[in-house]
Amino acid sequence: MDHPLEFRPIQKWLLRKLGDGVAPARIRLQLATDGEAGYTGDAPVATVLIRDASTLARLILNLEIEFGEAYAEGRIEVEGDLPALVEAAFRAIPRKRMDTRYSKLASRWLQWTQQNSLHGSRQNIHRHYDLNVDFYKLWLDSRLVYTCAYFANDAMTLEEAQLSKMDYVCRKLQLRPGETVVEAGCGWGALALYMAQNYGVSVKAFNISSEQIAFARQQTKLAGLGDRVEFIQDDYRNISGQYDAFVSVGMLEHVGKAHHDEMKRVIGRSMKKSSRGLLHFIGRNQPQQLNAWIRKRIFPGGYPPTLREAVGLMEPLNLSVLDVENLRMHYAWTLEHWLARFEQSADRVEEMFGREFVRQWRLYLAGSIAGFRSGSMQLFQLVFAGSECQSIPSTRNHLYDNQRSREKGLKWMHATP
């Protein structure tokens, strides 16, 4: 339906205003009812088709949230490469253009309603990880490893790269048979089972996702590792006892800045003076909230800490930081695999959850690829140890024995369910 003539000057002004903001990213805008704006040169990164003037006005008020909402609902279509569109926006559009009065209010509201208290964390984790294990089986690897893989060489498949990542973590921790490990946030259990099977350690793994714990316990029985791996459905804040190694892969970004002291206390009481620890987490170069739309629709309560904030957990505990590595491009490659697999299963996902859900998750995965490609997001691995730890080698040679890692991983992949 056409808009009355008296409204067209307003919508043209709004279109031009929004277009001026996205033009540096070489993004072209097209309003279905009337007009084009944004980048006017050849070969735009992508063209964004806006279905109606109401959506246009809402984009002006809160671009960060409204773009995601409109895309999910089909009020926006993207002609071109979706990850490239978001990457171009991250690189070229200043953050301050996103920070309108309305976006700031929306972000504060999300912070207030998605707090990571004991109860709040259960609600936040349930909304993402307890969707349906069959959904994740459609596009993750066979072990359901939902964290950054490690591509030790270009020829690795996703399956191999996830096994490579798990062995990389074990080598960084220098695990030895008979040692004890506690894992804070264990996903579907692949790393805990890998550590026990391949390094002979005993693992206690904590998680509050009922779906993930149920799957992990089932895999433990199939692998015959019940005497060495215990999956505990409980909050990381209730970890007790001391261990030879503390490991947390992909959970620190769920803790929330307001609860870093609680994580610090858990690490402190879990480690002996000879213990080692590893944090693997999505991070930022500078303190900044996670994208508001991602928090609203995908990862409630998420906060990617800076490296300084993570190191700040160690300092009061007198723990030595031994190794820091940024694997952000490995996460971009991991996400590219996930998105390709997701697209192959999009029809099945739509049968499960509907068309809007498919578009939400497509945008989440594409936006995450863009975040890691552009450097907006980082993937840090931080290794630390107590003051009497003598088990970390003096060189990094042990980390790059890729052939041994590949052989061990492939053997485990074919030997376990």
N, C-alpha and C positions, 0 to 999 in steps of 0.2 A: 504494500500500500504506500503510495507517495505521501510525503509530508506536505502540509500546506506551504505555499510559497513563502509566507512570512518567516518560517523556521529555517529555510535553506541557507540564508546568510549566516545564521548561528552555527549550523552544523558544518558549513564550509570553514568558518573560523576555527571551530574545534578541530577539524581535520587538519588544517594547516598548522595549528599549534602542536598537535601531537606529531605531525609529520616533521616539523622542524627538530623535534627532540630525537627522532629515530633516524633521520637522514645521515648523520655521521657513521652509522652502522651499515649504510647502504641497504636499508630496508625500505621497501615501497609500500605505501598504504593505499587501499582502495575501498571506498565506502560504496556498498552495493546500491544505495539509493542515489548517490550523486557524488562524483569527484574522485580525484587521486591526489596524493601528497607524499611527502617523504623524499627518498632518493629518486632523482630524475634522470640519472645517467644510464649507461648501458650495463647489462649483466648485474642486476641487483642480487644481493645474497638470497633474498626471498621476497615474495609479495604477501602481505597480510590483507585478506579480504574481511572487512567488517560488515556484518549483515545489516545493522540498523544504527540509527543515530543515538538511540538510548545506550547501546553498548559503547559507542564512541565517547559519550559523556562520562560514562563510568570508568573508562580507561584513563581519561584525563584526571579524574579524582583519585584513583588508586591503581596505577598501572601494575604494580607488583602482584596484587591479588587478582585484579579483574582480568588480566590477560589469561591467567590459568583457568578462572571460572568460565570465561567466555569460550575459550578453546574447548574445554571439557563439554560444555553444553552445545557446541556446534554453532555458536554465534560468531565465531571467528574461524576462518580456514586459512591454512598456510600453503601457499604454492611455492614449493622449493624444499630444501633440506632443513628439517626442523632443528636438529642439533646445530647446524651452521648458523641458522637464524639466531638462536639463543646465544651462541658463542660470540657472534658479532655484536649483539646487544651488550653482553658482559664487557667486551673489550672497548666499546666506543661510547656507551651511554654512561655519563657520570652517575654515581650513586645518589647524589643529591637530587637528581631529577625524579628518583623514585620516592623520595622522602617528602611527600605532601603531608599536610595536616591529617588527612584522613588515613593515610597509610601508617603514620606513626600511632594514631589511636588504635587502629586495627592490630598492629604489632603488640602494643601494650596489653590489649585485651587478650590476645593469644597467650602472652606470657603469664597473665593472671589466671587464665582458665586451664592452662596445661602444665601446672607446676609438677615437678618430679618428686613429690612427697612419696611415702610408701604406697598410699592409695592411688595418687596421681600417676605414678610410674606404671602401676598395673593397668590402669585405663589406657595410658599412652601406648604401651607395648601391645596390649590386646588389639588395639585398632589397626596395627600394622602387621604384626607377626602371627596373629591368630586368625587371619583371614580364611585360609584353607591350604593345607599342605599340598593338595593336588594342584593348586594354582601355581605355587612356587616350583613344583616339579616340571611344569611346562617350559620353564625358561632358565632355571639355574642348572648347574651341573648335577650329576647323579648323586653326589653327596650332600647337595643343598648347601653349599658354602656360599653365604650371602655377604661376602666381604671381598676386598680387593685381592685379585690373584697376582702372582708373580711370574712374569714371562721371562724366564731365564734365557730363552732364545726365541727368535722370530717364528720358528716352526711349531711352537707349542700350541696345542689345542686348549680350549678352556679347561677341560678336565685335567690335563697335564699341568697347566699353570696353577690351578688351585692346589693340586698336590705339591707342586713346587713351592708355593707360598707356605703351606703347612710345614714342610721340611725346613724351609728358610727360618721360620719362627723357632723351630726346635734347635737348629744349629746356632742361632743367635743366643738362645738360652743355655746352650751346652748341656742339654739334658743327659743324665746317666741312669742306667738301670738301677731300680730300687729307690729312686728319689720320689718325693711327693710334690704334686703340682696342684694349685688351686686356680680355677678359671672363672673369672667374673664375666658372666654373659657368654653363653656357650652356643647360641644358635641351635641348629639341629644336631649338634654333637660331633661333627666331623673331626675337628681339631683334637678334642679330648680322646677320641678313639684312635686317631693317628699317633698321638704321643704315646699312648699305652702300647699299641701294637708294635710300633717301630723303635721306640726308645726305652721300653721296659719300665716306665714310670707308673705310679698310681695317681689317679686324677679325681679330684672333687670339682664338679662343674655346676655353677649356679645359674639359674635362669627363671624368670617369672612368667614366661610364655607357656601355657599349658599344651598348646599344639606342638611346640618345639620339643619340650621335655618328653612328651609321649613318643614322638618319633625317635628321639635320641635313645630312650630306654629300649625301644624295640630293636634298634640297630645294635645296641650293646649285647642283647641276647643273641642275635643272629651271628655276631662276631665272637661270641664266647668270652667276652671281656668283663663279665659282671664282677669278677674278683678284683679288678684293677680300676674300673671306672664307675663312679657314682654320680648320677645326675640328680641334682637337688632342686626342686621347684621352690625357690625362695629368692628374696631380694639380696643383691650383692652386699647390702649393708649389714646383713646377718651372717656374713662369713666369719668363722672363728677358727682358732688354731694357727699354728705356724707351719710353713711349707718351705721346701727347697727352692721352689719357683712360683712366682705369681704371674699370670698372663691374662690379658684382656684384649680381645680382638674385636673391634667394631662396636664397643659399648660406651667408651668415654663420651662420645658425642650424644649419648642418650642421658647422661648424668645430669646435665644442666649446670650452668656456672654457679648458681646459688647452692649447689650441693657438692662442689669440689672438695670442701673440707671433709665431708663424709667419706668420699672416695679416698682421700688422703689418710684418714684414720684406719680404713680397712687395709690399705697397703701397708701402713706402719705396723699394725698388729699381726699381719700375715707373714711378714718376713723376718727371718733370722739374720744375724750379722753376716752369715755366709751365703745368703739367698740371692737369687737373681730375679729380675722382673722384666716384663715387656708390655708396653702399651702400643697398640696399633689402632689408629683413630683418624677419622676425617677431621681436618683442621682448617684454620685460616692463617693468613699472614698478619692480619690485624683483627682486633676484637670486633665482631660483627654478628648480629643475629642471623640465623638461618632464614632463607627466603620465606616470607610470610605465607605465601600460598602453599609451599611445601609443608610448613608447620600445620597449616589449616587442614589440608587434605591427605597428606602422606605420612609425615613424621612429626606427630604432635610432641612437643616438649624438646625437640632437638636443638642442640647448640654445639657447633664445631669449635673447640677451643684453639687458641693460638699455641704455638710451641712454647712460648714463655709461660702461659697458663698451665700447661702440662708439666713443664719442668718445675714450676712452683709447687707442685704436689710433692716433689722429691726433697726440696731444700730443707724444710723444717724437720724432715726425718733423717737428715744426714745420709741420704742415699746418693751414691755416685752415679752420674749419668755417663755411661760407657760408650754409647753408640746412638747416633741420630741419623735417620735416613728418610728421604722424601720420595715416595713411590707414586706420585700423582699421575704420571702418564700411564703407569700400569693400571690405575683405576679407570682411566679413560678407555683403555683397551678392553678391560673387563666389562665395562658398561656397554661398549659397542657389541660385544658378544651377547650380552643380556638382551639388548634392544632387538637385535636381529632375531634371536630366539623368540622373544615376546611377539614380534610381528608375525612370525610363522604360526603362532598359536592364538592370534588375536580373535579369530572366530570362536574358538573354544572359550577364551576368557570372556567374551561377550555373552556366551550362553550361560556362564556362571554368574556374572555380576552386572551385565548390561553394557550398552555402548558408551555411556558417560564414564564408567569406570575404566574402560579401555583407553579412552582419550586422556583421562587423568594420568594413568600410569605411563602412557607413551610420552606425555610431556615431562613427567618426572624423570624418566630414564634419559630422554633427550637432553633435558636441562642439566642433568648431572654430568653427562658426557661433556657438555659445553663448559660446565664449571671447572672440571679438571683439565680440559684442554687449555682453557684461557688462564688458568692460575688463580681463578677466584676461589677454588677449593684446593686443599692439599691433602695428602695422605701420609701421615707421619708414622714411623716406627721408632720407638724410644726404648732403649735397653738401659737398665739401671741395676745396681747391686748394693748389698750391704758392705760395710767397711772391711769385713774379713773375707770377702769373696776372692778366691784365687783361681777360679775355674775358667775365666774368660781369656782366650789366647791373646798373645801380644800383637798379632797381625790379623788382617781380615781374610787371610787365605781360606780359612775354613768355611767362609760364607759362599765362596764361588766354586766349590767342587760340584759343578752342575751335573756332570755325568753320574756321579754317585747318587745325587739327589734324584735324578730322573729315573735311574734304575730302581731305587728304593720305592719311589712313588708309583711307578708302573706295576711293580710287583704287588704292592698293597692294593692298587686299583683292581687288579685281576683276582686277588685272593680273598677279598672281602665282599659282602653283599652290597 
